[in-house]
Amino acid sequence: MRDHPVLAAAALHGVRLGLDRMRRFMRALGAPQDRYPIVHVAGTNGKGSVCHMVAEVLRQQGYRVGLYTSPHLQRVNERIKVDGCEIGDRSLDALLVRVGELGRTLGRDLIELDEAEEALTYFETITAAAFLHFATVEVDVAVIEVGMGGRLDATNIVQPVVGAITSVGLDHTEVLGPDIACIAGEKAGILKPDLPVAVGGIPPDALRVVRSMAQTRGSRLVVYGEDFDLMRDGSGFAWQGPCSKRRGLSVGMAGHHQVDNAAVALAVLDLLPLELACDEESVRVGMANARIPGRLEWLAPDILVDAAHNVDGAVTLAAYLRGRSERPRRTLLLGASREKDIRAIGALLAPHVDRILTTAGSHPRAMAPGEVASALEGLSIPVMPAGPIEQALPLARAGGGEVVAAGSIFLVGAVRDLLGIR
């Protein structure tokens, strides 16, 4: 499904963080998010990968698993999956119609409030639809990815059985705060009393904030490098946690960073209640089979896409390019949303490519190719505006060698569209 009238209307309300509106709405729906156990995952980077890993292991064990992630690459259906399959158009339409009708009813009933203030945003609308869908199809467990931050994110109305904070880095600073400590505080907003939370390898300043909030709220933290760790062994690794040890593991996702994400995912699985326990074979197969589109994904022998849209993501992509055994001629197709630090992203990737063509997809927040090129002025390699992605991709491929498309999740989706990949 490309668009829906309910989502189009909700998009007009912009981004408005807060929980009161979502709580009222979900109470009116009967609180479907309370009908199944939930794993709740926050983080600047890596949270999508961890969600996919945890969901796939649980699925391999035979549980019926709901998975909610964001944003989508090509179709909004990607955000809501059960047992690895996207929700169908008909089911999604019915859910959105129901959510939209209830929203209009609440707006009329709450006459003492501003109806526009009561209206759900785009993210709140699709989140409500996901919670309702998982209850309707009676999942055994749902894995829920935080959209932005954590404290005031629409998903934070849940009462999870396990939480995770995968990483803390500088992203969405205009909303979450200007420094690591502020952003860590927002991520740690998912902490709740008696909640066990797996914490990835986050900066010391961030860890201090998370520890302080955990102590205040009565959450139990297990921290990478302290309470759990991994030992690399060639192409595989072993993992040691507070409750178990696992050997002979591998990840099916590209990039050395995915092993670190796997360590967090394994800690999450280790913290699950006994009724959601997974055996060794399910863990081994699930970790090896888990995939997430748009992350270090080769769409063709000459086209690599990666949703590196912040500095930490660019560092990861740069490390992957640096570590490849061959160094062919490379063109970077670079585009980004207006709020991103495109100068820093471009500077990190420039040493690993021969030229940069700036481009844009059709997303309304996308910077114009000329703006991106101006932001990259002074780099040591050629930078040229190449127009919309429909023009830029053929131009990049015509130069020969490899094409790397990065800087925006929406740009990655546009490249997949152009190549006919779903």
C-alpha positions as CSV (number, residue, x, y, z in Angstrom):
1,M,0.0,0.0,0.0
2,R,1.5,3.3,-1.1
3,D,-0.8,5.7,0.6
4,H,-4.1,5.7,2.4
5,P,-6.5,8.6,3.1
6,V,-6.4,8.1,6.8
7,L,-2.6,8.2,6.8
8,A,-2.5,11.2,4.4
9,A,-4.8,13.1,6.8
10,A,-2.8,12.1,9.8
11,A,0.4,13.3,8.1
12,L,-0.9,16.8,8.1
13,H,-0.6,16.9,11.9
14,G,3.2,16.7,11.7
15,V,5.4,15.2,14.5
16,R,4.0,15.7,18.0
17,L,5.6,13.7,20.7
18,G,3.6,12.8,23.8
19,L,1.7,9.9,25.3
20,D,-1.6,11.3,26.6
21,R,-3.3,11.3,23.2
22,M,-2.1,7.8,22.4
23,R,-3.1,6.5,25.8
24,R,-6.7,7.9,25.5
25,F,-7.0,6.5,22.0
26,M,-5.8,3.0,22.9
27,R,-8.1,2.9,25.9
28,A,-11.0,3.6,23.5
29,L,-9.8,0.7,21.4
30,G,-9.8,-1.6,24.4
31,A,-6.0,-1.5,25.0
32,P,-5.1,-4.2,22.5
33,Q,-1.4,-3.7,23.3
34,D,-1.9,-5.3,26.7
35,R,-3.1,-8.6,25.3
36,Y,0.3,-10.0,24.5
37,P,3.9,-9.8,25.8
38,I,6.1,-7.2,24.2
39,V,9.8,-6.7,23.6
40,H,10.4,-2.9,23.4
41,V,13.6,-1.8,21.6
42,A,15.1,1.8,21.5
43,G,18.4,3.1,20.2
44,T,19.9,5.5,17.7
45,N,21.2,2.8,15.4
46,G,20.8,-1.0,15.4
47,K,17.3,-1.2,16.9
48,G,15.8,-2.4,13.6
49,S,18.4,-5.1,13.3
50,V,18.0,-6.2,16.9
51,C,14.2,-6.3,16.4
52,H,14.5,-8.5,13.3
53,M,17.0,-10.9,15.0
54,V,14.8,-11.3,18.1
55,A,11.6,-11.8,16.0
56,E,13.3,-14.4,13.8
57,V,14.6,-16.5,16.7
58,L,11.2,-16.4,18.3
59,R,9.5,-17.4,15.0
60,Q,12.0,-20.3,14.6
61,Q,10.9,-21.5,18.1
62,G,7.4,-21.7,16.8
63,Y,5.8,-18.7,18.4
64,R,3.4,-16.5,16.5
65,V,5.4,-13.2,16.3
66,G,4.3,-9.7,15.6
67,L,7.0,-7.2,14.4
68,Y,6.5,-3.5,14.3
69,T,9.3,-1.3,12.8
70,S,9.8,2.1,11.2
71,P,10.2,3.8,8.9
72,H,9.3,1.8,5.8
73,L,11.4,1.7,2.6
74,Q,8.7,1.3,0.0
75,R,5.3,0.3,1.4
76,V,3.8,1.2,4.7
77,N,2.8,-2.5,5.0
78,E,6.5,-3.3,5.8
79,R,6.0,-1.8,9.3
80,I,3.6,-4.4,10.4
81,K,4.6,-8.1,10.1
82,V,3.4,-11.4,11.6
83,D,5.7,-14.4,11.3
84,G,7.8,-12.5,8.8
85,C,4.9,-11.6,6.4
86,E,3.8,-8.0,5.8
87,I,0.2,-7.2,6.6
88,G,-2.0,-7.3,3.4
89,D,-3.6,-4.3,1.8
90,R,-7.1,-5.4,2.7
91,S,-6.3,-6.0,6.4
92,L,-4.4,-2.7,6.7
93,D,-7.2,-0.8,5.0
94,A,-9.7,-2.2,7.5
95,L,-7.5,-1.3,10.4
96,L,-6.9,2.3,9.2
97,V,-10.6,2.9,8.5
98,R,-11.4,1.7,12.1
99,V,-8.7,3.9,13.6
100,G,-9.8,6.9,11.5
101,E,-13.4,6.5,12.5
102,L,-12.6,6.2,16.2
103,G,-10.3,9.3,15.9
104,R,-13.1,11.4,14.4
105,T,-15.5,10.2,17.2
106,L,-13.1,11.0,19.9
107,G,-12.4,14.4,18.4
108,R,-16.2,15.2,18.5
109,D,-16.6,13.8,22.1
110,L,-13.7,15.6,23.6
111,I,-15.2,19.0,22.8
112,E,-13.3,20.7,25.7
113,L,-10.1,19.9,23.9
114,D,-8.8,21.3,20.6
115,E,-9.9,18.6,18.0
116,A,-6.7,19.2,16.0
117,E,-4.6,18.6,19.1
118,E,-6.5,15.4,19.8
119,A,-6.0,14.0,16.3
120,L,-3.4,11.3,15.9
121,T,-0.2,11.8,13.9
122,Y,0.9,9.6,11.1
123,F,3.2,7.5,13.4
124,E,0.5,7.3,16.1
125,T,-2.0,6.1,13.6
126,I,0.1,3.3,12.1
127,T,1.3,2.3,15.7
128,A,-2.4,2.0,16.8
129,A,-3.1,-0.1,13.7
130,A,-0.1,-2.4,14.5
131,F,-1.2,-2.9,18.2
132,L,-4.7,-3.7,17.1
133,H,-3.6,-6.1,14.4
134,F,-1.4,-8.1,16.7
135,A,-4.2,-8.5,19.1
136,T,-6.7,-9.5,16.4
137,V,-4.4,-12.2,15.0
138,E,-3.5,-13.3,18.5
139,V,0.3,-13.2,18.4
140,D,2.2,-14.9,21.2
141,V,4.6,-12.0,21.4
142,A,5.3,-8.7,19.7
143,V,8.6,-7.0,19.0
144,I,8.1,-3.3,18.9
145,E,10.7,-0.8,17.7
146,V,10.7,2.7,19.1
147,G,10.1,5.4,16.5
148,M,12.0,8.4,17.9
149,G,13.7,8.8,21.2
150,G,11.7,6.7,23.7
151,R,10.3,8.7,26.5
152,L,7.5,10.4,24.5
153,D,7.4,8.0,21.6
154,A,3.9,6.6,20.8
155,T,5.1,3.1,21.4
156,N,6.0,3.9,25.0
157,I,2.5,3.2,26.3
158,V,3.3,-0.5,26.4
159,Q,4.2,-2.5,29.4
160,P,7.0,-4.8,28.0
161,V,8.5,-8.0,29.4
162,V,11.9,-7.0,28.2
163,G,13.5,-3.8,26.9
164,A,16.6,-2.8,25.0
165,I,18.7,0.3,24.3
166,T,20.9,-0.7,21.4
167,S,23.0,2.5,21.0
168,V,23.1,6.2,21.8
169,G,24.4,8.7,19.2
170,L,23.6,12.1,17.8
171,D,20.5,12.0,15.7
172,H,17.2,14.0,15.8
173,T,19.0,16.5,17.9
174,E,16.4,19.2,17.1
175,V,13.9,17.1,19.0
176,L,15.8,14.9,21.4
177,G,18.4,17.3,22.6
178,P,21.9,18.6,21.6
179,D,24.2,16.1,23.3
180,I,24.6,12.5,24.2
181,A,23.4,12.9,27.8
182,C,20.1,14.5,26.7
183,I,19.5,11.8,24.0
184,A,20.4,9.0,26.5
185,G,17.7,10.4,28.8
186,E,15.1,10.2,26.0
187,K,16.1,6.6,25.2
188,A,16.0,5.7,28.8
189,G,12.5,6.9,29.0
190,I,11.4,3.4,28.0
191,L,12.7,2.1,31.5
192,K,9.9,0.9,33.8
193,P,9.7,-0.7,37.2
194,D,11.0,-4.3,37.3
195,L,11.7,-4.2,33.6
196,P,14.9,-6.0,32.5
197,V,16.7,-4.0,29.9
198,A,19.7,-5.0,27.6
199,V,22.0,-2.1,27.0
200,G,24.4,-2.1,24.0
201,G,27.9,-0.6,23.9
202,I,26.9,3.0,24.6
203,P,29.2,6.0,25.5
204,P,30.1,6.4,29.1
205,D,28.2,9.7,29.4
206,A,25.1,7.9,28.1
207,L,25.5,4.9,30.3
208,R,25.7,7.1,33.4
209,V,22.4,8.6,32.5
210,V,20.8,5.3,31.8
211,R,22.1,3.8,35.1
212,S,20.8,6.7,37.1
213,M,17.3,6.4,35.5
214,A,17.3,2.7,36.0
215,Q,18.1,3.1,39.7
216,T,15.3,5.7,40.0
217,R,12.7,3.6,38.2
218,G,13.7,0.2,39.6
219,S,14.7,-1.3,36.2
220,R,17.3,-4.1,35.9
221,L,20.1,-3.4,33.4
222,V,22.4,-5.9,31.7
223,V,25.2,-4.1,30.0
224,Y,27.3,-5.1,27.0
225,G,30.9,-5.7,28.1
226,E,29.9,-6.1,31.8
227,D,27.0,-8.5,32.1
228,F,27.2,-10.0,28.7
229,D,29.8,-10.2,26.0
230,L,30.8,-12.0,22.8
231,M,34.0,-13.7,21.6
232,R,34.6,-13.6,17.8
233,D,35.9,-16.8,16.2
234,G,36.5,-16.4,12.5
235,S,33.2,-16.0,10.7
236,G,31.2,-17.0,13.9
237,F,31.1,-16.0,17.6
238,A,30.3,-17.2,21.0
239,W,28.2,-15.3,23.5
240,Q,28.2,-15.3,27.3
241,G,25.4,-13.8,29.3
242,P,24.1,-13.7,32.9
243,C,21.9,-16.8,32.4
244,S,23.5,-18.8,29.6
245,K,26.4,-19.3,27.1
246,R,25.9,-19.9,23.4
247,R,28.5,-21.1,20.9
248,G,28.8,-21.6,17.1
249,L,26.7,-18.6,16.2
250,S,26.7,-16.5,13.1
251,V,24.7,-13.6,11.7
252,G,23.2,-13.4,8.2
253,M,23.4,-9.6,7.9
254,A,26.4,-7.9,6.4
255,G,28.9,-5.8,8.4
256,H,31.0,-6.4,11.6
257,H,28.6,-4.1,13.5
258,Q,25.8,-6.7,13.2
259,V,27.7,-9.0,15.6
260,D,27.4,-6.2,18.2
261,N,23.7,-6.0,17.4
262,A,23.5,-9.8,17.7
263,A,25.0,-9.5,21.2
264,V,22.2,-7.2,22.3
265,A,19.6,-9.4,20.6
266,L,20.9,-12.5,22.5
267,A,20.8,-10.6,25.8
268,V,17.1,-9.7,25.1
269,L,16.4,-13.4,24.4
270,D,18.2,-14.4,27.6
271,L,16.0,-12.0,29.6
272,L,12.6,-13.3,28.2
273,P,10.3,-15.0,30.7
274,L,10.4,-18.8,30.7
275,E,7.2,-19.1,28.7
276,L,9.0,-17.5,25.8
277,A,12.2,-19.4,26.1
278,C,14.1,-20.5,22.9
279,D,16.3,-23.5,22.4
280,E,19.8,-23.6,21.0
281,E,18.7,-24.6,17.5
282,S,16.1,-21.8,17.2
283,V,18.7,-19.3,18.3
284,R,21.3,-20.5,15.9
285,V,19.0,-20.7,12.9
286,G,17.2,-17.5,13.7
287,M,20.3,-15.4,14.1
288,A,21.7,-16.8,10.8
289,N,18.4,-16.2,8.9
290,A,17.5,-12.8,10.1
291,R,17.6,-10.1,7.4
292,I,16.7,-6.4,7.3
293,P,16.3,-4.8,3.8
294,G,18.2,-1.6,3.1
295,R,21.1,-2.2,5.4
296,L,24.4,-3.0,3.5
297,E,22.2,-4.6,0.9
298,W,23.5,-5.5,-2.5
299,L,20.6,-5.0,-5.0
300,A,22.8,-5.9,-8.0
301,P,26.4,-6.8,-8.5
302,D,27.2,-3.1,-8.9
303,I,24.7,-1.5,-6.5
304,L,25.0,-1.4,-2.7
305,V,22.4,0.5,-0.6
306,D,22.6,1.4,3.0
307,A,20.3,3.5,5.1
308,A,23.1,5.4,6.8
309,H,21.3,8.6,7.7
310,N,23.4,9.8,10.6
311,V,27.1,10.0,11.6
312,D,27.2,6.6,13.4
313,G,25.6,5.0,10.4
314,A,28.1,6.6,8.1
315,V,31.0,5.3,10.3
316,T,29.6,1.8,9.9
317,L,29.2,2.1,6.1
318,A,32.7,3.5,5.8
319,A,34.1,0.6,7.8
320,Y,32.3,-1.9,5.5
321,L,33.7,-0.2,2.4
322,R,37.2,0.0,3.8
323,G,37.1,-3.7,4.7
324,R,36.2,-5.0,1.3
325,S,38.9,-7.0,-0.4
326,E,38.6,-5.2,-3.7
327,R,38.6,-1.4,-4.2
328,P,36.8,-0.8,-7.6
329,R,35.9,2.7,-8.8
330,R,33.0,3.8,-6.7
331,T,30.3,6.5,-7.1
332,L,28.4,7.6,-4.0
333,L,24.7,8.5,-4.6
334,L,24.0,10.7,-1.6
335,G,20.8,12.3,-0.5
336,A,19.3,13.2,2.9
337,S,16.5,14.7,4.8
338,R,16.9,18.4,5.7
339,E,17.6,17.8,9.5
340,K,20.5,15.5,8.9
341,D,24.2,16.4,9.2
342,I,24.9,15.7,5.5
343,R,28.3,17.4,5.6
344,A,29.6,15.0,8.3
345,I,28.1,12.0,6.5
346,G,29.7,13.0,3.2
347,A,33.1,13.6,4.8
348,L,33.1,10.2,6.4
349,L,32.3,8.4,3.1
350,A,34.4,10.5,0.7
351,P,37.7,8.6,1.4
352,H,36.1,5.4,0.2
353,V,34.5,6.6,-3.1
354,D,35.8,8.4,-6.2
355,R,33.0,10.8,-6.7
356,I,29.7,11.9,-5.2
357,L,26.5,12.5,-7.1
358,T,23.9,14.3,-5.0
359,T,20.3,13.3,-5.5
360,A,16.9,13.2,-3.8
361,G,13.8,11.0,-3.7
362,S,10.3,12.3,-3.6
363,H,10.0,12.6,0.1
364,P,8.9,16.1,1.2
365,R,11.7,16.4,3.7
366,A,14.4,15.6,1.2
367,M,17.1,18.2,0.6
368,A,17.4,19.3,-3.0
369,P,20.5,17.9,-4.8
370,G,22.0,21.3,-5.2
371,E,21.7,21.9,-1.4
372,V,23.4,18.7,-0.7
373,A,26.2,19.5,-3.1
374,S,26.7,23.0,-1.5
375,A,26.9,21.4,1.9
376,L,29.8,19.1,0.6
377,E,31.8,22.0,-0.9
378,G,35.5,21.6,-0.3
379,L,35.7,17.8,-0.2
380,S,38.7,16.3,-1.9
381,I,36.7,14.4,-4.5
382,P,34.3,15.6,-7.3
383,V,30.8,16.4,-6.1
384,M,28.0,17.0,-8.6
385,P,24.3,17.5,-8.4
386,A,22.6,14.8,-10.4
387,G,18.9,15.6,-10.1
388,P,16.2,13.3,-8.8
389,I,17.1,9.6,-8.2
390,E,15.4,8.6,-11.5
391,Q,18.1,10.5,-13.4
392,A,21.0,10.1,-10.9
393,L,21.0,6.3,-10.7
394,P,21.5,5.7,-14.5
395,L,24.2,8.4,-14.5
396,A,26.0,6.8,-11.6
397,R,25.9,3.4,-13.2
398,A,27.1,4.7,-16.6
399,G,30.4,5.6,-14.9
400,G,31.2,2.0,-14.3
401,G,32.4,0.4,-11.1
402,E,30.2,0.2,-8.0
403,V,27.4,2.5,-6.9
404,V,26.7,3.1,-3.3
405,A,23.4,4.8,-2.4
406,A,23.2,6.2,1.1
407,G,22.1,9.0,3.4
408,S,18.4,8.4,3.5
409,I,16.1,5.5,4.2
410,F,13.7,7.0,1.7
411,L,16.5,7.2,-0.9
412,V,17.2,3.5,-0.4
413,G,13.5,2.7,-1.0
414,A,13.5,4.8,-4.2
415,V,16.5,2.8,-5.6
416,R,14.7,-0.5,-4.7
417,D,11.6,0.8,-6.6
418,L,13.7,1.7,-9.6
419,L,15.2,-1.7,-9.8
420,G,11.8,-3.4,-9.3
421,I,12.8,-5.0,-6.0
422,R,10.2,-5.6,-3.2
